[in-house]
């Protein structure tokens, strides 16, 4: 083994022994933490909301109607509440599939999926994107029966040929048409087509 001239073998030996001791201590700490969790499972259960019937991490769900995938949902965690017939989700992403093969992707910090209707309400850093636009808002709703995404709060929509803001909006996923409501302001480019 070749040592750099400015490091003595005794110093290198001390560094290696110190690194081994640190790694050994980390392994022991992980072992004891894991063992305490196994001996006291109530510590894990304390993290679950008291009224949730089921809590799980990493959730994936699809909605298929007449053999056609309408949407798919991913979330980092889910808490199911049987009495309210809903699932509270964290860090979720929903991909809506359109007839023409296009996709609309919705991302948010949290959401609620109604298990009886498949309606979805999301909030917290809501972003909706597709190939033509990007939408930012605080809260969005999805009506599964009508296949409509809508917001009753302020929205900001940008695309290659426009930059718009409105008090409310809706996007019909069956027709792929969006409408803006309330006070609508913004800039349209001469490249826009209707």
PyMOL commands that set and color helices and strands:
alter all, ss='L'
color gray80, all
select helices_A, chain A and resi 9-39+42-45
alter helices_A, ss='H'
color red, helices_A
select strands_A, chain A and resi 54-65+68-81+86-97+103-114+120-129+134-143+148-151+155-159+162-166+168-172+177-181+185-188
alter strands_A, ss='S'
color yellow, strands_A
deselect
rebuild
show_as cartoon
